[in-house]
Amino acid sequence: MIRSLVLAATALGLSGCALLSSPDPVQLYRFGESGGSTASAVTVANPVQVRLRNVEFPSASRGDRILGVTGLEAAYIARARWVSPAQQLMSQSIESAFGDQARAVRLIGQRELTPATRVLDIDVRTFEARYDYEGAVPVVTISARARLLRFPDRTVVAEEVISVSESAGENRVSAIAQAFDLASREFNTRLVTWTEANAGGA
């Protein structure tokens, strides 16, 4: 009887240790912050009002986990996450880029009620770190279809596929996160330039 009680107490003690053990630390990252002024950089008297629709993302990469792809295999990078879902961070970075860079277009965020004559639709098709083989230096790839639509009739004004690749330089999580940041900034700059070139069409 005493031996049974001792074994039971030992088992409870071990289970308590398991419950109290600390999980592996997870490092949080973000991308696309411009670091510039939040004030609009628009410099023309009557900018084209463009409303940003919800940015679409593939289901595998829209959350807060960082997707890595090697050939036909896909896996999330261990012990690393975005501070918010990637879909949300991308939307925020796009709004920030337009605020800092656009001169003839004013991007209307999803929470604003300002009337618009154009709608910007962005469908992200690829948002991942690609490896040629296991352990290789990955290349971050962002690719999306952008469409400008007239409002309210929703006819297409212009359509473009924007693709950006950025090598991480080394197979390290912080380097991969930095590559995502650089790639998203380049993507946003191209998006702003393309939108300004096409938004004013009749």
Backbone as ProteinMPNN parsed JSONL, in Angstrom:
{"seq_chain_A": "MIRSLVLAATALGLSGCALLSSPDPVQLYRFGESGGSTASAVTVANPVQVRLRNVEFPSASRGDRILGVTGLEAAYIARARWVSPAQQLMSQSIESAFGDQARAVRLIGQRELTPATRVLDIDVRTFEARYDYEGAVPVVTISARARLLRFPDRTVVAEEVISVSESAGENRVSAIAQAFDLASREFNTRLVTWTEANAGGA", "coords_chain_A": {"N_chain_A": [[0.836, -1.206, 0.0], [1.891, 1.294, 0.869], [3.985, 1.466, -0.898], [2.565, 1.742, -3.303], [1.359, 4.237, -2.915], [3.619, 5.85, -2.877], [4.562, 5.513, -5.517], [2.397, 6.622, -6.897], [2.514, 9.28, -6.009], [4.974, 9.997, -7.076], [4.426, 9.809, -9.804], [2.526, 11.852, -10.087], [4.117, 14.021, -9.477], [5.933, 14.003, -11.645], [4.162, 14.475, -13.775], [3.357, 17.009, -13.13], [5.728, 18.435, -13.539], [5.914, 18.195, -16.305], [3.728, 19.697, -17.124], [4.498, 22.211, -16.3], [6.731, 22.771, -17.776], [8.604, 24.853, -20.002], [7.645, 25.944, -23.24], [9.346, 25.837, -26.461], [10.872, 28.939, -27.275], [9.208, 31.428, -29.252], [9.98, 33.501, -31.876], [8.891, 36.694, -32.84], [8.021, 38.436, -35.823], [7.784, 41.193, -38.165], [6.719, 42.852, -41.214], [7.138, 45.158, -43.977], [6.728, 47.749, -42.915], [6.842, 51.191, -43.413], [8.107, 53.226, -42.038], [8.022, 55.872, -42.422], [6.341, 59.09, -42.604], [2.943, 59.268, -41.494], [1.242, 60.914, -42.747], [-0.465, 61.863, -45.773], [1.223, 61.732, -48.91], [0.252, 62.905, -51.161], [0.251, 65.223, -53.813], [-1.192, 66.609, -55.732], [-3.982, 68.682, -56.686], [-6.512, 67.511, -57.071], [-6.669, 64.497, -56.387], [-6.934, 61.096, -57.629], [-9.416, 59.134, -56.252], [-9.028, 56.147, -54.738], [-10.281, 53.127, -53.73], [-9.265, 50.618, -51.482], [-9.779, 47.225, -51.655], [-10.453, 44.262, -49.648], [-7.46, 42.549, -49.185], [-6.657, 39.661, -50.848], [-5.47, 36.397, -49.917], [-3.538, 33.374, -50.216], [-4.666, 30.44, -48.516], [-2.733, 28.994, -47.086], [-0.754, 30.784, -46.334], [-1.88, 33.033, -45.197], [-2.137, 33.382, -42.474], [-0.418, 33.714, -39.258], [1.897, 32.265, -39.468], [5.071, 31.453, -40.968], [5.607, 30.57, -44.206], [7.421, 27.998, -45.781], [8.754, 26.564, -48.747], [9.815, 23.68, -50.413], [10.473, 22.359, -53.354], [7.907, 20.166, -54.016], [7.059, 20.086, -51.461], [5.78, 21.589, -48.496], [6.164, 23.561, -45.561], [5.874, 25.026, -42.3], [8.024, 27.504, -40.968], [9.941, 26.796, -38.161], [9.533, 27.967, -34.78], [9.047, 30.661, -35.326], [7.036, 33.439, -36.051], [4.663, 35.737, -37.564], [3.829, 38.978, -36.24], [1.205, 39.612, -36.509], [-1.53, 38.291, -38.497], [-0.337, 37.507, -41.78], [-1.82, 38.422, -43.954], [-3.165, 40.638, -42.893], [-0.976, 42.279, -42.143], [0.082, 42.778, -44.683], [-1.948, 44.289, -45.918], [-1.885, 46.572, -44.281], [0.713, 47.465, -44.829], [0.535, 48.143, -47.517], [-1.302, 50.291, -47.49], [0.244, 52.087, -46.018], [2.425, 52.461, -47.76], [1.219, 53.762, -49.953], [0.434, 56.095, -48.662], [2.916, 57.244, -48.169], [4.192, 57.394, -50.676], [2.509, 57.884, -52.936], [1.482, 60.315, -55.34], [-0.501, 61.3, -57.032], [-2.675, 59.857, -56.444], [-5.069, 58.993, -54.015], [-5.266, 56.671, -51.589], [-7.971, 54.97, -50.266], [-8.676, 53.665, -47.249], [-10.044, 50.59, -45.821], [-11.687, 51.213, -43.704], [-12.584, 53.739, -44.09], [-15.064, 56.109, -45.24], [-15.058, 57.637, -47.462], [-16.082, 58.685, -50.712], [-15.274, 56.944, -53.78], [-13.735, 56.702, -57.047], [-12.391, 54.691, -58.205], [-11.489, 51.255, -57.691], [-9.198, 49.24, -56.002], [-8.085, 46.071, -56.417], [-6.512, 43.354, -54.999], [-4.998, 40.303, -55.36], [-3.186, 38.123, -53.775], [-1.066, 35.648, -54.816], [1.208, 34.177, -54.255], [3.209, 33.893, -51.404], [5.815, 33.301, -49.892], [8.762, 31.507, -48.673], [11.154, 30.161, -50.708], [12.958, 27.165, -51.214], [15.652, 25.695, -52.916], [16.642, 23.233, -52.267], [16.706, 21.15, -49.32], [17.923, 22.968, -46.607], [19.123, 24.88, -48.17], [19.859, 28.316, -49.14], [17.095, 30.336, -48.851], [14.75, 31.894, -51.154], [12.686, 34.581, -50.984], [9.451, 34.937, -52.202], [7.016, 36.949, -53.623], [3.972, 37.273, -55.185], [1.344, 38.711, -57.009], [-1.904, 39.393, -58.355], [-2.988, 42.425, -59.544], [-5.751, 44.577, -59.86], [-7.417, 47.346, -61.284], [-10.482, 48.802, -60.888], [-13.352, 50.44, -62.272], [-15.589, 52.509, -60.46], [-19.017, 53.054, -59.971], [-19.459, 50.821, -61.658], [-17.76, 48.652, -61.893], [-16.149, 47.799, -64.018], [-13.112, 46.703, -65.631], [-10.239, 48.64, -65.452], [-7.455, 48.427, -65.597], [-5.035, 45.768, -65.461], [-2.612, 43.759, -63.821], [0.149, 41.568, -63.189], [2.2, 41.411, -60.492], [5.374, 40.568, -59.491], [7.843, 39.697, -57.142], [11.105, 38.871, -56.046], [13.37, 37.984, -53.464], [16.469, 37.25, -52.198], [17.344, 35.566, -49.194], [19.927, 35.565, -48.35], [21.159, 34.042, -46.354], [20.458, 30.945, -44.65], [18.727, 31.553, -42.306], [16.452, 32.402, -39.713], [15.959, 35.133, -38.99], [17.147, 36.415, -41.164], [15.541, 35.524, -43.225], [13.089, 36.678, -42.512], [13.785, 39.362, -42.826], [14.167, 39.397, -45.587], [11.552, 38.986, -46.454], [10.523, 41.423, -45.602], [11.962, 43.288, -47.213], [11.159, 42.402, -49.753], [8.38, 42.833, -49.672], [8.29, 45.608, -49.438], [9.408, 46.37, -51.914], [7.501, 45.246, -53.607], [5.258, 46.813, -52.891], [6.097, 49.381, -53.696], [6.225, 49.042, -56.481], [3.532, 48.523, -56.903], [2.292, 50.957, -56.155], [3.41, 52.691, -58.103], [2.426, 51.514, -60.474], [-0.364, 51.772, -60.056], [-0.681, 54.565, -59.964], [-0.005, 55.143, -62.593], [-2.136, 54.155, -63.992], [-4.608, 54.765, -62.87], [-5.859, 57.155, -63.581], [-7.064, 56.87, -66.027], [-9.657, 57.119, -68.523]], "CA_chain_A": [[0.0, 0.0, 0.0], [2.774, 2.446, 0.958], [4.721, 1.526, -2.166], [1.64, 2.255, -4.307], [1.199, 5.674, -2.681], [4.865, 6.498, -3.302], [4.571, 5.517, -6.969], [1.384, 7.579, -7.34], [3.028, 10.618, -5.757], [6.044, 10.23, -8.044], [3.787, 10.036, -11.102], [1.927, 13.194, -10.052], [5.216, 14.978, -9.531], [6.442, 14.042, -13.001], [3.176, 15.112, -14.645], [3.407, 18.434, -12.823], [6.896, 18.983, -14.223], [5.607, 18.281, -17.725], [2.798, 20.803, -17.328], [5.167, 23.475, -16.028], [7.887, 22.964, -18.641], [8.429, 25.972, -20.917], [7.757, 25.586, -24.653], [10.416, 26.531, -27.171], [10.493, 30.336, -27.527], [8.821, 31.781, -30.614], [10.356, 34.874, -32.203], [7.882, 37.37, -33.656], [8.555, 39.337, -36.837], [6.814, 41.928, -38.963], [7.291, 43.256, -42.5], [6.441, 46.165, -44.765], [6.564, 49.057, -42.305], [7.598, 52.18, -44.177], [8.913, 54.031, -41.14], [7.877, 57.275, -42.788], [5.223, 59.842, -42.041], [1.617, 58.713, -41.765], [0.502, 61.9, -43.534], [-0.483, 61.538, -47.187], [2.213, 62.421, -49.725], [-0.439, 63.397, -52.353], [0.663, 66.599, -54.107], [-2.058, 67.245, -56.723], [-5.172, 69.284, -56.084], [-7.655, 66.585, -57.141], [-6.166, 63.128, -56.598], [-7.9, 60.041, -57.907], [-9.768, 58.429, -55.017], [-8.985, 54.708, -55.003], [-10.603, 52.341, -52.545], [-8.603, 49.315, -51.38], [-10.605, 46.105, -51.203], [-9.736, 43.287, -48.823], [-6.384, 41.874, -49.906], [-6.838, 38.21, -50.796], [-4.24, 35.654, -49.664], [-3.721, 31.911, -50.185], [-4.966, 30.004, -47.155], [-1.552, 28.467, -46.404], [0.155, 31.839, -45.871], [-2.582, 34.227, -44.733], [-2.084, 33.475, -41.023], [0.783, 34.294, -38.661], [3.039, 31.372, -39.631], [5.898, 31.773, -42.125], [5.569, 29.396, -45.064], [8.589, 27.633, -46.575], [8.425, 25.562, -49.762], [10.943, 23.007, -51.065], [9.889, 21.502, -54.372], [6.473, 19.943, -53.819], [6.799, 20.022, -50.027], [5.605, 22.873, -47.818], [6.183, 23.46, -44.106], [6.03, 26.319, -41.639], [9.325, 27.669, -40.335], [9.779, 26.569, -36.729], [9.867, 28.97, -33.772], [8.968, 32.013, -35.892], [5.694, 33.832, -36.488], [4.407, 37.161, -37.751], [3.164, 39.559, -35.07], [-0.215, 39.565, -36.869], [-1.658, 37.523, -39.732], [0.354, 38.103, -42.921], [-2.818, 39.126, -44.762], [-3.395, 41.928, -42.246], [0.252, 43.07, -42.26], [0.226, 43.201, -46.074], [-2.897, 45.386, -46.13], [-1.359, 47.748, -43.596], [1.913, 47.947, -45.52], [0.096, 48.771, -48.768], [-1.843, 51.6, -47.137], [1.369, 52.919, -45.609], [3.21, 52.794, -48.949], [0.496, 54.79, -50.702], [0.505, 57.333, -47.893], [4.266, 57.801, -48.257], [4.75, 57.507, -52.02], [1.583, 58.297, -53.991], [1.409, 61.749, -55.592], [-1.731, 61.667, -57.739], [-3.721, 58.923, -56.0], [-5.292, 58.869, -52.578], [-5.817, 55.352, -51.282], [-8.978, 55.017, -49.216], [-8.642, 52.435, -46.477], [-11.299, 49.855, -45.694], [-12.521, 51.778, -42.642], [-13.022, 55.079, -44.473], [-16.335, 56.186, -45.97], [-14.887, 58.594, -48.547], [-16.443, 58.146, -52.032], [-14.151, 56.634, -54.659], [-14.046, 56.465, -58.455], [-11.675, 53.485, -58.587], [-11.313, 50.227, -56.662], [-7.98, 48.454, -56.18], [-8.291, 44.681, -56.002], [-5.217, 42.665, -54.968], [-5.112, 38.87, -55.07], [-1.843, 37.576, -53.585], [-1.036, 34.232, -55.203], [2.386, 33.549, -53.653], [3.837, 34.633, -50.307], [6.518, 32.165, -49.296], [10.212, 31.371, -48.819], [11.386, 28.991, -51.553], [14.253, 26.507, -51.089], [15.981, 24.774, -54.012], [16.797, 21.935, -51.609], [16.701, 21.294, -47.869], [19.111, 23.62, -46.076], [19.613, 25.912, -49.083], [19.467, 29.704, -48.85], [15.791, 30.519, -49.491], [14.396, 33.124, -51.86], [11.314, 34.993, -50.67], [8.716, 35.252, -53.424], [5.679, 37.535, -53.487], [3.358, 37.476, -56.489], [-0.075, 39.039, -56.85], [-2.616, 40.038, -59.46], [-3.612, 43.694, -59.165], [-6.73, 45.071, -60.828], [-8.094, 48.613, -61.026], [-11.855, 48.741, -61.384], [-14.152, 51.65, -62.166], [-16.69, 52.42, -59.509], [-19.582, 51.819, -59.392], [-19.835, 49.77, -62.61], [-16.838, 47.524, -61.673], [-15.423, 47.385, -65.21], [-11.673, 46.69, -65.399], [-9.451, 49.714, -66.065], [-6.119, 47.87, -65.868], [-4.726, 44.546, -64.712], [-1.176, 43.491, -63.863], [0.725, 40.625, -62.229], [3.427, 41.957, -59.926], [6.126, 39.507, -58.827], [9.1, 40.156, -56.549], [11.897, 37.839, -55.373], [14.455, 38.545, -52.648], [17.24, 36.214, -51.52], [17.56, 35.8, -47.767], [21.36, 35.694, -48.098], [21.564, 32.892, -45.541], [19.322, 30.167, -44.169], [18.527, 31.907, -40.902], [15.096, 32.93, -39.618], [15.961, 36.597, -39.026], [17.468, 36.814, -42.532], [14.344, 35.245, -44.026], [12.12, 37.717, -42.174], [14.241, 40.6, -43.46], [13.905, 39.266, -47.019], [10.122, 39.255, -46.616], [10.337, 42.862, -45.437], [12.462, 43.954, -48.416], [10.324, 42.026, -50.897], [7.078, 43.493, -49.56], [8.497, 47.029, -49.752], [9.569, 46.479, -53.366], [6.178, 44.979, -54.187], [4.399, 47.976, -52.661], [6.556, 50.477, -54.548], [5.762, 48.747, -57.841], [2.075, 48.649, -56.912], [1.966, 52.39, -56.151], [3.777, 53.227, -59.416], [1.462, 51.003, -61.46], [-1.68, 52.36, -59.799], [-0.676, 55.967, -60.401], [0.075, 55.191, -64.047], [-3.362, 53.655, -64.631], [-5.854, 55.158, -62.191], [-6.495, 58.328, -64.158], [-7.635, 56.593, -67.342], [-11.1, 57.378, -68.668]], "C_chain_A": [[0.866, 1.249, 0.0], [3.53, 2.621, -0.357], [3.846, 2.096, -3.269], [1.464, 3.757, -4.177], [2.438, 6.436, -3.145], [4.936, 6.593, -4.82], [3.577, 6.529, -7.53], [1.871, 9.005, -7.166], [4.124, 10.98, -6.752], [5.476, 10.547, -9.422], [3.173, 11.423, -11.178], [3.002, 14.261, -10.153], [5.769, 15.124, -10.934], [5.476, 14.727, -13.935], [3.152, 16.607, -14.397], [4.578, 19.099, -13.504], [6.626, 19.163, -15.709], [4.702, 19.466, -18.013], [3.491, 22.149, -17.171], [6.353, 23.737, -16.945], [7.595, 24.058, -19.664], [8.542, 25.499, -22.362], [8.926, 26.326, -25.288], [9.98, 27.962, -27.468], [10.184, 30.57, -28.998], [9.187, 33.238, -30.843], [9.314, 35.47, -33.133], [8.547, 38.366, -34.597], [7.408, 40.099, -37.497], [7.487, 42.338, -40.267], [6.505, 44.438, -43.056], [6.251, 47.519, -44.131], [7.434, 50.07, -43.038], [8.522, 52.983, -43.287], [8.83, 55.503, -41.431], [6.693, 57.926, -42.109], [3.91, 59.168, -42.384], [0.768, 59.679, -42.572], [0.598, 61.545, -45.015], [0.541, 62.367, -47.946], [1.587, 63.002, -50.997], [-0.103, 64.873, -52.571], [-0.196, 67.286, -55.156], [-3.34, 67.714, -56.048], [-6.347, 68.315, -56.025], [-7.166, 65.16, -57.409], [-7.292, 62.16, -56.925], [-8.142, 59.277, -56.606], [-9.9, 56.938, -55.319], [-9.257, 53.954, -53.7], [-9.916, 50.989, -52.581], [-9.577, 48.271, -50.865], [-9.783, 45.205, -50.292], [-8.693, 42.561, -49.668], [-6.547, 40.37, -49.726], [-5.476, 37.525, -50.656], [-4.525, 34.165, -49.8], [-3.855, 31.441, -48.741], [-3.717, 29.563, -46.396], [-0.671, 29.559, -45.816], [-0.555, 33.066, -45.325], [-2.495, 34.428, -43.216], [-0.769, 34.039, -40.52], [2.005, 33.384, -38.758], [3.759, 31.659, -40.952], [6.065, 30.516, -42.972], [6.88, 29.226, -45.834], [8.229, 26.507, -47.522], [9.706, 25.018, -50.372], [10.365, 22.03, -52.076], [8.377, 21.406, -54.197], [6.086, 19.91, -52.342], [6.703, 21.428, -49.425], [5.567, 22.644, -46.306], [6.338, 24.858, -43.532], [7.37, 26.356, -40.91], [9.151, 27.638, -38.822], [10.212, 27.784, -35.915], [9.905, 30.396, -34.329], [7.547, 32.273, -36.372], [5.665, 35.324, -36.781], [3.663, 37.699, -36.525], [1.644, 39.593, -35.259], [-0.326, 38.7, -38.122], [-1.021, 38.249, -40.914], [-0.601, 38.895, -43.807], [-3.08, 40.526, -44.205], [-2.163, 42.834, -42.366], [0.437, 43.591, -43.684], [-0.706, 44.361, -46.375], [-2.381, 46.681, -45.503], [-0.163, 48.339, -44.327], [1.556, 48.634, -46.836], [-0.458, 50.164, -48.5], [-0.726, 52.573, -46.762], [2.192, 53.362, -46.809], [2.523, 53.867, -49.777], [0.554, 56.13, -49.972], [1.847, 58.022, -48.032], [4.682, 58.155, -49.683], [3.818, 58.083, -53.079], [1.522, 59.815, -54.107], [0.08, 62.167, -56.208], [-2.906, 60.777, -57.373], [-3.84, 58.995, -54.486], [-5.958, 57.531, -52.323], [-6.76, 55.467, -50.089], [-8.995, 53.668, -48.523], [-10.018, 51.837, -46.285], [-12.222, 50.433, -44.635], [-13.05, 53.166, -42.981], [-14.3, 55.018, -45.299], [-16.26, 57.164, -47.13], [-15.29, 57.965, -49.881], [-15.215, 57.939, -52.907], [-14.638, 56.441, -56.081], [-13.328, 55.229, -58.998], [-11.591, 52.541, -57.39], [-10.056, 49.44, -56.997], [-8.186, 47.077, -55.575], [-6.956, 43.948, -56.108], [-5.43, 41.225, -54.524], [-3.7, 38.294, -54.995], [-1.884, 36.077, -53.878], [0.098, 33.477, -54.512], [2.964, 34.459, -52.585], [4.585, 33.603, -49.477], [8.033, 32.279, -49.474], [10.465, 30.073, -49.575], [12.818, 28.483, -51.414], [14.477, 25.616, -52.306], [16.142, 23.348, -53.486], [16.856, 22.194, -50.108], [18.025, 21.888, -47.38], [19.678, 24.701, -46.97], [19.222, 27.303, -48.588], [18.148, 29.979, -49.572], [15.674, 31.859, -50.213], [12.94, 33.429, -51.557], [10.637, 35.454, -51.957], [7.329, 35.779, -53.08], [5.154, 37.795, -54.893], [1.866, 37.715, -56.297], [-0.633, 39.616, -58.142], [-3.277, 41.29, -58.916], [-4.572, 44.121, -60.264], [-7.272, 46.414, -60.353], [-9.466, 48.547, -61.679], [-12.512, 50.124, -61.292], [-15.228, 51.436, -61.115], [-17.745, 53.444, -59.91], [-19.802, 50.668, -60.372], [-18.913, 48.556, -62.581], [-16.197, 47.002, -62.965], [-13.921, 47.535, -64.961], [-10.997, 47.816, -66.17], [-8.083, 49.186, -66.479], [-5.905, 46.651, -64.986], [-3.253, 44.214, -64.891], [-0.813, 42.412, -62.852], [2.065, 41.197, -61.782], [4.122, 40.854, -59.139], [7.472, 40.049, -58.361], [9.783, 38.966, -55.881], [13.061, 38.496, -54.648], [15.169, 37.408, -51.929], [17.437, 36.575, -50.056], [19.041, 35.966, -47.437], [21.943, 34.561, -47.272], [20.31, 32.208, -45.013], [19.173, 30.363, -42.664], [17.203, 32.645, -40.799], [15.072, 34.458, -39.707], [16.272, 37.116, -40.427], [16.272, 36.592, -43.453], [13.286, 36.306, -43.775], [12.502, 39.042, -42.822], [13.991, 40.564, -44.965], [12.426, 39.485, -47.316], [9.854, 40.754, -46.529], [10.775, 43.607, -46.696], [11.585, 43.661, -49.629], [8.969, 42.729, -50.853], [7.19, 44.982, -49.856], [8.629, 47.248, -51.255], [8.236, 46.241, -54.073], [5.288, 46.219, -54.063], [4.797, 49.167, -53.528], [6.104, 50.265, -55.984], [4.248, 48.924, -57.949], [1.653, 50.117, -56.952], [2.239, 52.992, -57.524], [2.785, 52.801, -60.482], [0.088, 51.638, -61.285], [-1.734, 53.803, -60.266], [-0.65, 56.085, -61.929], [-1.248, 54.852, -64.708], [-4.66, 54.185, -64.039], [-6.572, 56.305, -62.867], [-7.115, 58.098, -65.511], [-9.136, 56.798, -67.364], [-11.902, 56.104, -68.496]], "O_chain_A": [[0.617, 2.172, -0.776], [3.699, 3.731, -0.863], [4.335, 2.864, -4.098], [1.42, 4.475, -5.176], [2.336, 7.516, -3.727], [5.323, 7.629, -5.359], [3.866, 7.211, -8.512], [1.678, 9.846, -8.043], [4.203, 12.117, -7.217], [5.969, 11.433, -10.121], [3.278, 12.099, -12.201], [2.826, 15.275, -10.827], [6.048, 16.238, -11.378], [5.899, 15.488, -14.806], [2.953, 17.393, -15.324], [4.447, 20.216, -14.003], [7.047, 20.152, -16.309], [4.874, 20.16, -19.015], [3.12, 23.12, -17.83], [6.93, 24.824, -16.899], [6.467, 24.177, -20.142], [9.446, 24.728, -22.683], [9.433, 27.305, -24.741], [8.838, 28.184, -27.871], [10.816, 29.985, -29.878], [8.757, 34.114, -30.092], [8.9, 34.832, -34.101], [9.503, 39.049, -34.229], [6.242, 39.716, -37.407], [8.7, 42.186, -40.41], [5.365, 44.688, -42.664], [5.654, 48.392, -44.76], [8.622, 49.835, -43.258], [9.604, 53.384, -43.716], [9.487, 56.308, -40.771], [6.118, 57.386, -41.164], [3.777, 58.563, -43.448], [-0.312, 59.313, -43.036], [1.604, 60.997, -45.465], [0.715, 63.554, -47.671], [2.309, 63.54, -51.836], [-0.162, 65.675, -51.639], [0.045, 68.456, -55.455], [-3.729, 67.216, -54.991], [-7.093, 68.297, -55.046], [-7.245, 64.679, -58.54], [-8.445, 62.372, -56.552], [-7.203, 58.831, -55.947], [-10.784, 56.525, -56.07], [-8.553, 54.126, -52.706], [-9.973, 50.288, -53.591], [-10.134, 48.409, -49.776], [-8.568, 45.364, -50.178], [-9.004, 42.026, -50.732], [-6.572, 39.865, -48.604], [-4.47, 37.991, -51.191], [-5.643, 33.729, -49.527], [-3.218, 31.995, -47.845], [-3.648, 29.74, -45.18], [0.091, 29.293, -44.886], [0.104, 34.058, -45.016], [-2.751, 35.527, -42.725], [-0.077, 34.753, -41.245], [3.049, 33.7, -38.187], [3.132, 32.058, -41.934], [6.604, 29.513, -42.504], [7.385, 30.164, -46.451], [7.486, 25.597, -47.156], [10.577, 25.777, -50.797], [9.826, 20.989, -51.7], [7.664, 22.409, -54.224], [4.915, 19.727, -52.011], [7.449, 22.332, -49.801], [5.007, 21.656, -45.833], [6.862, 25.758, -44.187], [7.794, 25.366, -40.313], [8.322, 28.36, -38.267], [11.119, 28.524, -36.295], [10.685, 31.231, -33.871], [6.935, 31.426, -37.021], [6.519, 36.08, -36.317], [2.95, 36.954, -35.853], [0.891, 39.602, -34.285], [0.691, 38.405, -38.75], [-1.149, 39.467, -41.038], [-0.223, 39.932, -44.352], [-3.201, 41.487, -44.964], [-2.294, 44.022, -42.659], [0.896, 44.717, -43.878], [-0.297, 45.325, -47.023], [-2.435, 47.746, -46.117], [-0.033, 49.558, -44.436], [2.206, 49.604, -47.225], [-0.12, 51.113, -49.206], [-0.756, 53.742, -47.147], [2.616, 54.516, -46.874], [3.18, 54.791, -50.255], [0.705, 57.177, -50.601], [1.918, 59.251, -48.015], [5.438, 59.105, -49.888], [4.286, 58.71, -54.029], [1.512, 60.52, -53.098], [-0.412, 63.263, -55.94], [-4.0, 60.921, -57.92], [-2.839, 59.051, -53.771], [-7.073, 57.283, -52.781], [-6.392, 55.993, -49.039], [-9.295, 52.647, -49.142], [-11.033, 52.482, -46.549], [-13.424, 50.17, -44.661], [-13.872, 53.714, -42.246], [-14.584, 54.022, -45.964], [-17.286, 57.493, -47.726], [-14.893, 56.836, -50.168], [-14.231, 58.67, -52.791], [-15.788, 56.069, -56.313], [-13.613, 54.772, -60.105], [-11.618, 52.969, -56.236], [-9.865, 49.021, -58.139], [-8.43, 46.937, -54.376], [-6.339, 43.921, -57.173], [-5.972, 40.965, -53.45], [-3.086, 38.01, -56.024], [-2.646, 35.335, -53.26], [-0.027, 32.288, -54.218], [3.186, 35.647, -52.821], [4.064, 33.092, -48.486], [8.519, 33.04, -50.309], [10.041, 29.004, -49.135], [13.772, 29.257, -51.485], [13.583, 24.861, -52.69], [15.818, 22.381, -54.175], [17.036, 23.333, -49.678], [19.102, 21.381, -47.694], [20.625, 25.383, -46.577], [18.359, 27.444, -47.722], [18.091, 29.864, -50.796], [16.395, 32.814, -49.923], [12.059, 32.618, -51.844], [11.187, 36.263, -52.704], [6.57, 35.146, -52.347], [5.811, 38.458, -55.696], [1.206, 37.018, -55.527], [0.083, 40.247, -58.92], [-4.033, 41.233, -57.947], [-4.251, 44.039, -61.45], [-7.551, 46.598, -59.169], [-9.589, 48.27, -62.872], [-12.26, 50.88, -60.354], [-15.71, 50.321, -60.913], [-17.404, 54.598, -60.168], [-20.292, 49.617, -59.958], [-19.236, 47.529, -63.178], [-15.742, 45.858, -62.995], [-13.5, 48.387, -64.177], [-11.158, 47.934, -67.385], [-7.609, 49.464, -67.58], [-6.504, 46.516, -63.919], [-2.706, 44.367, -65.983], [-1.404, 42.349, -61.774], [2.952, 41.436, -62.601], [3.534, 40.272, -58.228], [8.153, 40.768, -59.092], [9.129, 38.151, -55.231], [13.664, 39.445, -55.15], [14.558, 36.684, -51.143], [17.667, 37.735, -49.715], [19.38, 36.456, -46.36], [23.093, 34.168, -47.471], [19.24, 32.812, -44.939], [19.454, 29.467, -41.867], [16.857, 33.427, -41.685], [14.247, 35.018, -40.429], [15.728, 38.14, -40.841], [16.025, 37.389, -44.358], [12.653, 36.786, -44.715], [11.635, 39.765, -43.315], [13.641, 41.584, -45.559], [12.083, 40.104, -48.323], [9.053, 41.292, -47.293], [10.044, 44.464, -47.194], [11.301, 44.55, -50.431], [8.467, 43.172, -51.886], [6.287, 45.562, -50.46], [8.048, 48.18, -51.81], [7.89, 46.948, -55.018], [4.641, 46.621, -55.03], [3.934, 49.882, -54.037], [5.649, 51.205, -56.636], [3.743, 49.414, -58.959], [0.749, 50.479, -57.706], [1.404, 53.722, -58.058], [2.35, 53.614, -61.297], [-0.554, 52.002, -62.27], [-2.708, 54.225, -60.889], [-1.212, 57.026, -62.489], [-1.471, 55.216, -65.863], [-5.714, 54.058, -64.662], [-7.791, 56.42, -62.739], [-7.648, 59.036, -66.104], [-9.805, 56.664, -66.339], [-13.129, 56.13, -68.586]]}, "name": "protein", "num_of_chains": 1, "seq": "MIRSLVLAATALGLSGCALLSSPDPVQLYRFGESGGSTASAVTVANPVQVRLRNVEFPSASRGDRILGVTGLEAAYIARARWVSPAQQLMSQSIESAFGDQARAVRLIGQRELTPATRVLDIDVRTFEARYDYEGAVPVVTISARARLLRFPDRTVVAEEVISVSESAGENRVSAIAQAFDLASREFNTRLVTWTEANAGGA"}
